């Protein structure tokens, strides 16, 4: 039998088997289970299909088989095993795709992932995180809040206008990212916003100094084989200069 609760009996699970609607709804806003074994925990104007689940919220749709929308507003999980955790105006339309939350995110590729604000994972296996440019409740994905798209399958894309930090830590702390750094690390190395990779050469970060024979270093360098070459994955017209690891 179906289990249907809700306000004034307005929730609907007709011609289906094993449906559950826990509650919620209004006289003019109904929850509907449209296929066997769908579940809606509550909220208003939510729709669940075969073996799909909507936890609550409003205007959420889970129509893919075994799809899930946890809550929020105007979220859709329309492919099999797709998941939207919450937020607003998010879509998981790829098989096994995930949008954990945020707003205006789309996970269209199979097993893709999109999160943040206006992230578009349109390819299979793509991961896209988009930061919040202005993040006003009334703003859509438009020039001042541009969307960021995956370029190809199996790519990892991050938009972070404030910078990116990587590193290790043994105690709790808040990383700092300088205004002129795009990627910074716990070792002091960073990639500048002009595209230069900088390794920290501060003497205060080093120890156990020992002198070397500069002339010997130069003689060994002069004896090293220095050639021009290209990587096999590149066109022959692309040239690099230097020794190889074997040298």
Secondary structure by P-SEA (a helix, b strand, c coil): cccccccccccccccccbbbbcbbbcccbbbbbcccbbbbccccbbbbcccbbbccccbbbbccccbbbcccccccccccbbbbcccccccccccbbbbccccccccccccbbbccccccccccbbbbbbccccccccccccccbbbbbbcccbbbbbbbccccccccccbbbbbbbccccccccccccccccccccccccccccccccccccaaaaaaaaaacbbbbbcccccccccccccccccc
